[in-house]
Amino acid sequence: MTRRIAVLTAAEIEPAYGTGPLLAIAAIAVLVLLTLIMKFKLHAFVALVLVSFLTALATRIPFAEVIPTLLDGFGSTLANVALLVGLGAMIGRLLEVSGGAQVLADTLIRRFGEQRAPLALGVASLLFGFPIFFDAGLVVMLPIIFSVARRFGGSVLTYALPAAGAFAVMHAFVPPHPGPVAASELLGADIGLTVIIGLLIGIPTWYIASYLFGISTGKRFVIPVPDDIAGEQEEDHRLPTFGTVLSILLLPLVLIFLNTGLNTLSTAGVVDGEATWVSALRMVGQTPVALLITVLVAMVLLREGRSAATLEKIVDSALGPVCAIILVTGAGGMFGGVLRASGIGEALAGSLESTGLPLIVAAFAVSTALRVAQGSATVALTTTAGLMAPTVAATSGLSSVDLACLVIAIASGATVLSHVNDSGFWLVGKFLGMDEKTTLKTWTVMETLIGVVGFSFAALVSAVL
């Protein structure tokens, strides 16, 4: 007879220390991690696994739960990232090798002009980012970003940061992305109004904190296009048409919108979420399925005389460069999972919630604390909404605009200070060929600006309207 060993979840592990010791352990863990990576040049994957293990021991997670906790954080992150990055990289490599990325880049430049190339990439990313998740959208857009950067020269950050910031803003601020949808439901905010407020706040926030910041940062940090990630365009095949390239890029958006759009309609009671046809379309619209379908369609539309063996080599060549990125991203999720299991985020959030700050300021502060403590923006967003929901329900006089602004304030706090416990930090840094110090000076600062500017706009709108 085989005995099953019961494994506690992170939420079931009782914190061993109070807020002060837990925060001290978290700060020391981050300092040790940065020292190992930047001073001693230990590989980020090895350093993250080592520090995650030591942090689990230091926070006195039970010995029997240490390895399950590490694996849970690692596995849950890979479950979300590996398929998206792998399939997205295949689409990107097909577009790159076939010349499709160059076709789209040329078209964007003709429409916007050479001087506005970063603006063109950012606007395109805002549109693509409405239904598509941050990591999937960024990976698919990278070949176009790299093509524009190679054509006009200068730092790849000039072109990449406005695009990455656009995906980050849309993912955090605007339903139907899961974080703002969950927060809206928990706080009782109207989804439709949250979309409108999210866009009204998100677009100027992106322009100030991402586009203008990206232009300025590109002048200070000259980062070349990474050779090991960017593919080489073939010269002996006819270029695809702009319509073909646009169709391939729009296909995952349309498919994913089947899921996110129907989910929004189901939440609003417009359609029956339990109906078979709704479930089937939502399944097709799940991001991994949508990207898988897009890979298959791209292999057909971009074939242009290539043999099946050649296509297989093209998509296979996309996986090698991103494998290290996937592993490091998973290890970042492992570190964040240990910090969640230790109770660091909840302890800090509980302290902030009882400070007597104005409601919208407290929401931003609690969300920021959770984001810094455990890394995941979605976890910070949804957890903060759950923590603040009783206070919001007990507060009289809140309008529908106030509730929508509260969602954006929480989303802003969940965006700031992306650092070594955030899988997105490693994803962006490794894809753009930056070391950890440069990623902190660029990506982390941009995410913080997005959060601070977004919160400022949300507080202003809430006060005025």
N, C-alpha and C positions, 0 to 999 in steps of 0.2 A: 504493500500500500504506500502510495507516494504522499508525503506530507507537503502541504502548501505553506509557504512562509508568508505571513502577512506583512505587507510593506506599507508604512505610513506615508500619506501624502504630505506635501510641504505644509498644508494648512493644519494638519493634525500633529505636527511636531511642536511641542511646547518650548517656547524660548527659554534658554537657560539663564539669561542675564537681563538686566534692565536696560533702559534706553541708552544711558551713558556708556557703559561697557560695549554694547553692541555697535554704537556709532564709532567708538575708538577702534574696534576690531575692523570695521569696514574701511575706515580711513587708512589704517596700517596696511590692509590687504591691497588697496589700490596703489599705495606708495611702493610697496614691495613689487607689485606687478610691473609698474612703470620702470622701476630700477632694474629689474631683471631684463626687461626688453630693451630699454634705451641705453643703459650703461654697460650691462654685461652681454648684450647682444644675444640673449637666449631667444630661440624661436618663439614667436607669439603663441603658437599652439601648445608647446610644451610648458611655457610659462603660465598660461591660463589654466591648464589642467593641474599643474602643481599648486598654484595659489588657491584654486578652487578647493582642492583637497585639504590644504592647510587651514583655510578659512572654515571649512566644515568642522575640522577638529577643534579649532579655536573657539567656535561658537557652541561647542559641546553638543552638536547633533549626535544622537546615539550611534555607536559604532556600527550597529546592524543597518542603520539607515544612511550611512555616509555614501557608499557606492550607489545605492538606488537613487539617492538625491542627485548625485553627479550625473548619472545616466539619464535621469528624468529631464534635467535641464538641457543636457546635450541632445537627447533624442527628440524632445519636443521642438527645439529650435531647428534641427535638421529636417524634421517632418514638414516644417513650414518653408524652409529655405532651399533645401537640396533640390527638390523637384523644380521649383520655380527658377532657381539660378541655372540648373542644368539645361532645362528646356528653353529658357530664355536665351542662354548662351548659344544654343543651336540655331535659334531663329536669327540671332545677331550675326553668327558666323556665315549663315547662308546669305543674308543681306550684304554682308561685307564682301565675301568672295565673288558673288554674282555682280557686284557693282550697284546693287540696289540702294545701299546706304549713300553712295556718292550721288545717285540720281536724286534722292530725297534732299540731300544737303544742297545740291545745285539749285533745286526748285525753291527751297526755303530762302536761299541767298538771293535769288532773282526777285522774289516777292518782297523781302524785307530790306535787302541791300547788305553789302559786305560789312558795313559798320554796325549793323544791328543783328549780326549772326547770333550772338548770345541771347538776344531778346527773342529771336525766332525759335531757338531751341527751347527757351523757357516757356513761351506761349504754347508750343506744341506739347510740352510735357504737362502743362496745366490741363490741356484738353484731354490728353491720354490718361492723366492721373485721376480723372473724375470717377471712373469705375474700377481702375486697376490698382493693385497694391503697390506700395513703394518699391520693394525689391524687384518684383517682376517688371514693372515699368522702367526702372532704371537700367536693368540688364538689357532689355530690348532696345532702349534708346542709345546705349553706349556706342554702337557702331556708327550711328549718325553723328554723335558728338565727336568721336575720334576722327571721322572723315572731315568734318568742318575744321577741327583743330589742326589736322595735318595740312589742310589746304591754305589756311590763313596764318598759321604759325602762332607763336606765343605760347603761353601756359595753357595746358588743358583745363586748368581750374576756371579760366575765363569762360569756358563753354560748358563745363560739367556742373559747376556749383549752381548756376541759375536753373538748370534742368533738375538736378537732385533736390534742390530746395522746393521746386514746384511740386514734385511728387510727395515730398515730406509734408508740405502745407495741405495739399488735398487729402492725404491719408489721415492727417490728424484732425482737420477742421471740418471736413465736409462729409455728411452722409451721402451715399450709402456705405461708407467704410465702417468696419465693425466697431471701432472705438467710439466715435461720436454717436452712432446709432444706439449702442448699449447705454452710453451716458444719457442720451435723450430719454430713453425708456425709463431708466432708473430715477431721473429727476422729474419726469413728467413733462418734458419739453416737446413742443410740436415739431415733428420731423421736417415737415415742409418749411417752416419758418427757420429752423436750424440750418437747413441747406442755404436759404437766402442770406441769413446773417453770416454763415460760414464763408460764403463767397464774397460778400461785401467786405468782410474783415480779411479774409485770406488773400485776396488778390493784391490789395495795397501792401499787406504784410510781406508777401512774396517779393514785390517790386523793391521795397526798401531793404529788407533783411536778407534777400537772396540774390536778386539781380544786381542791385547796386553794390552789394558786398562782394559778389562774385567778380565783378569788373575790377574792383579795387584790389581784391586779393590776388587775382591773376597777375597784376603788375608787381606784387611783392613776392610771390612764390612762383617761380618759373618751373613748372613740372611738365616734362615732355610726355607725349602720348606713349603709354606702355607698349613696348614691342611684343611682349609675350602674350598679351591679351588681344590686341588688335590684329586682325587677319590681313592677308594680302589679297588685293583684288586681282582676279584673273584677267589677262589682256586679250585672250583669243576667243572670247564669247561676246555675243551681242548683249548690250545692257538691257535690263528690263525696263518697261515703261513706268512712268510715275504712277499711273493708275494701278498697276500690279503691285508696286511697293506699298502704296497707300492701303490697298485692299488687305495686304498681309498684316500691316500694322493695326488696321481697324478691326480685323477679325477677332482677336482676343478681347478687344474692348466691347464689341457687340455681344460676344458670348458671355463675358463676365457680367455684363449688364443684365443678362437674363437672370443671373443669380441675385445680384445686388438690387436690381430694380424690383423683381418679384418679391424679394424679402421685404423691401420697403412697403410695397403694396399690401403684402400679407399682414405686416405689423399695423398698417392703417385700416385693415379690415376690408379692403377693396376686393381682394381675391382670397379664396380659401387656401391657406397654406398647406393643408393636408391633402389637397386634390392631387391625383396621380400626375396629371400633366404639369402641374406646378413643380412637383418634386423632380420630375424628369428633366424639365428645362433648367431648374436650379442646379441639378447634378452636372449637366452639360456646361453650365456657367461657372462651376468651381474652377478656380484659377489653374490648377494642374491639368485638368481636362481641357480647358480652353487653350492652354499653351501646347498641349500634345496635339490637338487638332490643328493648330496653327503651324506646328512643325511639319506635319504631314502635307498640309496644303502648300506650304512654302517649298517643300521638296518637289512638288509637282509643278508649281508655277515658275520656279526659278531653275528648272532642270536644264533647259536650253542646250540640248545635245549632249549633256553629261550622262555617263553611264551610272547604273545603280551603285557600282563599286566606288566611283568617284564621289557620289553624294554621301555614301557611307563614310568615306575618309574625311569629307568636309565636316560633317556633324561630329565625328569622333574627335577631330582636332579641336573642337570647341570645348571639350570636357577637361583636357589636361590642364590648361592654365587656371580653370576655376575650381579644381579639386582642393587645392590648398586654401583658397578663399572659403570654400564651403566648410572645411574642417575648422579653420580659425573662427568662423562665424558660429559654428556649433559650440566651440569651446567658450566663446563669449557668452552664449546662452547658458552654458554650464555654470559659469561664474555668477551670472544673474540669478540662476535657479538656487544656488547655495545661499545667496543673500536673501532671497525670498523666504527660503525654508528657515533661516535663522531668526526671522521675525524683525529684522532691522527696519524695513519699510513701515510695517504696521506700528512699531513702537514710536518712530519719529512722527508719523502722521497723527497718531493719537495725541501726542504732545502739542502739535501745532493746532489741532482742531479745538483744543480747550483754551486757546490764548485770548479769545474774545475779539479777534480781528473781524472787520466787515466781511460779510458772507462771501463776496466775490474774491476778496483778497485771501481769505482763508482757503477757499477752493483752489486757487492758484498755488498757494504755499504748500498745501497738503499734496497736491499732484506733483509739484516740483520735488518734494522730499521723496516721494515714492519713486519717481523717475531716477533721481540720483542714486537712491539706495539699491534699486534692483534692475535698472536698465531698460526694461520693456515699456515702450510708450503706451501700448494697448492695455497692459496690466495696470499701469499707473492711472490711465484714464478711467477704466471701468471700476477699479478699486476705489478711487477717490469719489466717483459718483455714488457708489454704494455707501461709503462712509458719510457723505454729505447729505444723502437722501432724507434721513430723519430730520435733520436740521432744516432742510429746504421745506419739507412738508409742514413743519411747525412754524414756519415764518409766513406771516400774513402780508398781503400787499404786493406779492411778486407777480409781475405781468408775464405774459408769454415771451416778450422780448427779453425780460430779465432772465428767464429760465434758459433761453437760447444762448444768451451771453455767458451764463454760468457754464454751459457746456463748452463754449469756446475758451473760457478762462481755464477750465480744467485741461482741455486739449493743449493749451499753450504751456501750462506747467509740465505736461507730459512730453513736451518737445525739447525743453531746454537741456543743456549739459549732457548731450550724448557723449559718453566716454567709454572706458575699456570694458564695462559690464553690459554694453549695448551691442547686440549683433550687427546693427546698422553701422556702427562706428568702424568695425572691421571690414564690412562689405564695401563701404565707400573707400576707405583708405587703401585696401588691397587692390581694388579694381582700378583706382586712379594712380597706383604706383607710389603712394606716399608712405613714409615711415610714420611711426606712431606720434612723434613730436609734431610733425607737420600736420597730421590729421587733427590733433588737438587744437592747433593754431588756426585751422581753417574750418573743417567740418563742425567741430564742437562749438566754435565761436558762432558760426552761422546758425546752427540749431538754437543756440541760446538767444541770439538776436530775434529769430523767428518767434520764439516763445515770449520774449519780453515785449516785442512790438505787438504781437497778436493780443496779449493780455491787456496792453495799454488801450488798444482800439476797443476791445470788449468792454473794459471798464468805462470808457468814454461813451460808447453807445448805450450801455445800461444806465448811465447817469443822465443822459440827454433825452432818451426816448421813454 
